[in-house]
Amino acid sequence: MWKDCLKCDRAWMFVGGIAAAIIGKKVLQSKTTRELCVKTVAQAMKLQQDAQTTFANIKEEAEDICCDAKKQATAACDCEQ
C-alpha cells in the first residue's frame, strides 16, 4: 500500500505542497524578509514621490511655454494690424 503511494505523483505533489507551505510560512515570518519588504516599499514610495514632483515640474514648464507662446502670438497679431 505505502509503496503504491510513494509511486503516485499526486502524493508527492501533496507532500511538496505541504513542505512549500511550511517553508513559505517560515520565510514570510523571518525578520530579514520583513526588513527587505519594508525597504522595497520605502523605495517604491520615494520613486512615486519623485515621479510626482518631476511631473509637476514638467507641467509647470509646459504651462509657462504655452503662456509665452500665446503672448508671442498676440504680439505678432498686434504688429500685423
C-alpha positions in Angstrom: 0.0 0.0 0.0 2.7 2.5 1.0 4.8 1.5 -1.9 2.0 2.4 -4.2 1.6 5.8 -2.6 5.3 6.5 -3.0 5.0 5.9 -6.7 1.9 8.2 -7.0 2.7 11.7 -8.4 -0.3 13.2 -6.6 1.0 12.0 -3.3 4.4 13.7 -4.0 2.6 16.9 -5.1 0.6 16.9 -1.9 3.8 16.4 0.2 5.5 19.1 -1.8 2.6 21.5 -1.3 2.8 20.9 2.5 6.6 21.4 2.5 6.2 24.6 0.4 3.6 26.0 2.8 5.7 25.3 5.9 8.9 26.8 4.3 6.9 29.7 3.0 5.5 30.5 6.4 9.0 30.5 7.9 10.4 32.7 5.2 7.5 35.2 5.5 7.8 35.4 9.2 11.5 36.0 9.2 13.0 39.4 10.2 15.1 39.5 7.1 12.1 39.2 4.8 10.2 41.9 6.7 13.2 44.3 6.5 13.5 43.6 2.8 9.8 44.3 2.2 9.9 47.5 4.2 13.0 48.7 2.2 11.3 47.8 -1.0 8.1 49.6 -0.1 10.0 52.7 1.1 11.9 52.8 -2.2 8.7 52.5 -4.2 7.1 55.3 -2.3 10.2 57.5 -2.8 10.1 56.8 -6.6 6.4 57.6 -6.7 7.1 60.9 -4.9 10.0 61.8 -7.2 7.8 61.0 -10.2 5.0 63.2 -9.0 7.4 66.1 -8.3 9.0 65.7 -11.8 5.6 65.5 -13.4 4.5 68.7 -11.6 7.7 70.5 -12.7 7.2 69.4 -16.3 3.6 70.6 -16.2 4.6 74.0 -14.8 7.2 74.4 -17.5 4.8 73.4 -20.2 2.2 75.9 -18.9 4.9 78.6 -19.0 5.9 77.8 -22.5 2.3 77.8 -23.6 1.7 81.2 -21.9 4.8 82.6 -23.6 3.7 81.3 -27.0 0.3 82.9 -26.5 1.9 86.2 -25.6 4.2 86.0 -28.7 1.2 85.1 -30.9 -0.8 88.0 -29.5 2.2 90.4 -30.0 2.6 89.2 -33.6 -1.1 89.7 -34.3 -0.9 93.3 -32.9 2.1 94.1 -35.1 0.3 93.0 -38.2 -2.7 95.2 -37.7 
